[in-house]
């Protein structure tokens, strides 16, 4: 005769309690997940890509284009006359996600960078303008974290750290 009490296993109550504990721990981990850091990485990457786009646009169109900081959390790409360029997203202004803003901007005294037809970076809109003579840094911040986009003088090489 088979005795059911000798079978080894978990009761339904034990399984429900275990699932509740796992669910609680998962909820706490998701709430503390560094979502701003992930968004910050993505926005810094987008900023770097848009600066590269400005440089490529300048070389392809044989015209000066510029990246311009518009507010504490937005920027535009403009042509040599200052008219905003429509971006692939259909907008003329890029606004960062909530909680992300510009931190310090170094070696760009006018909060803009201009590229000539050879892709060389300048710090103002004059013709020929003032060459970028030291690495420019554009820092983005969110919840105590930061990411910086660097632009090299002479070549306009863009990196993110």
RARAPE-V544984 format. One record per residue. RES is the residue in three letters. D_LAST is the distance of its C-alpha to the last C-alpha in whole Angstrom. Layout:
# RARAPE-V544984
res->(RES & RES)
d_last->(D_LAST & D_LAST)
This chain:
# RARAPE-V544984
res->(UNK & UNK & UNK & UNK & UNK & UNK & UNK & UNK & UNK & UNK & UNK & UNK & UNK & UNK & UNK & UNK & UNK & UNK & UNK & UNK & UNK & UNK & UNK & UNK & UNK & UNK & UNK & UNK & UNK & UNK & UNK & UNK & UNK & UNK & UNK & UNK & UNK & UNK & UNK & UNK & UNK & UNK & UNK & UNK & UNK & UNK & UNK & UNK & UNK & UNK & UNK & UNK & UNK & UNK & UNK & UNK & UNK & UNK & UNK & UNK & UNK & UNK & UNK & UNK & UNK & UNK & UNK & UNK & UNK & UNK & UNK & UNK & UNK & UNK & UNK & UNK & UNK & UNK & UNK & UNK & UNK & UNK & UNK & UNK & UNK & UNK & UNK & UNK & UNK & UNK & UNK & UNK & UNK & UNK & UNK & UNK & UNK & UNK & UNK & UNK & UNK & UNK & UNK & UNK & UNK & UNK & UNK & UNK & UNK & UNK & UNK & UNK & UNK & UNK & UNK & UNK & UNK & UNK & UNK & UNK & UNK & UNK & UNK & UNK & UNK & UNK & UNK & UNK & UNK & UNK & UNK & UNK & UNK & UNK & UNK & UNK & UNK & UNK & UNK & UNK & UNK & UNK & UNK & UNK & UNK & UNK & UNK & UNK & UNK & UNK & UNK & UNK & UNK & UNK & UNK & UNK & UNK & UNK & UNK & UNK & UNK)
d_last->(71 & 67 & 66 & 63 & 62 & 61 & 58 & 55 & 52 & 50 & 52 & 51 & 50 & 48 & 46 & 45 & 44 & 42 & 40 & 40 & 38 & 36 & 35 & 35 & 32 & 30 & 31 & 29 & 26 & 25 & 26 & 23 & 21 & 17 & 18 & 16 & 13 & 13 & 14 & 11 & 9 & 12 & 12 & 9 & 10 & 13 & 12 & 11 & 14 & 16 & 15 & 16 & 19 & 20 & 20 & 22 & 24 & 25 & 26 & 28 & 30 & 30 & 29 & 27 & 25 & 22 & 19 & 21 & 20 & 23 & 22 & 20 & 19 & 20 & 20 & 22 & 22 & 26 & 28 & 29 & 32 & 30 & 30 & 28 & 27 & 28 & 25 & 25 & 25 & 28 & 27 & 26 & 24 & 21 & 21 & 18 & 19 & 21 & 19 & 16 & 16 & 15 & 14 & 14 & 14 & 15 & 17 & 18 & 21 & 23 & 20 & 20 & 19 & 22 & 22 & 25 & 27 & 26 & 22 & 22 & 20 & 22 & 21 & 25 & 27 & 30 & 31 & 30 & 28 & 26 & 23 & 20 & 20 & 17 & 13 & 13 & 10 & 11 & 9 & 11 & 12 & 15 & 17 & 15 & 12 & 9 & 6 & 5 & 7 & 8 & 11 & 13 & 17 & 20 & 18 & 16 & 13 & 10 & 7 & 4 & 0)
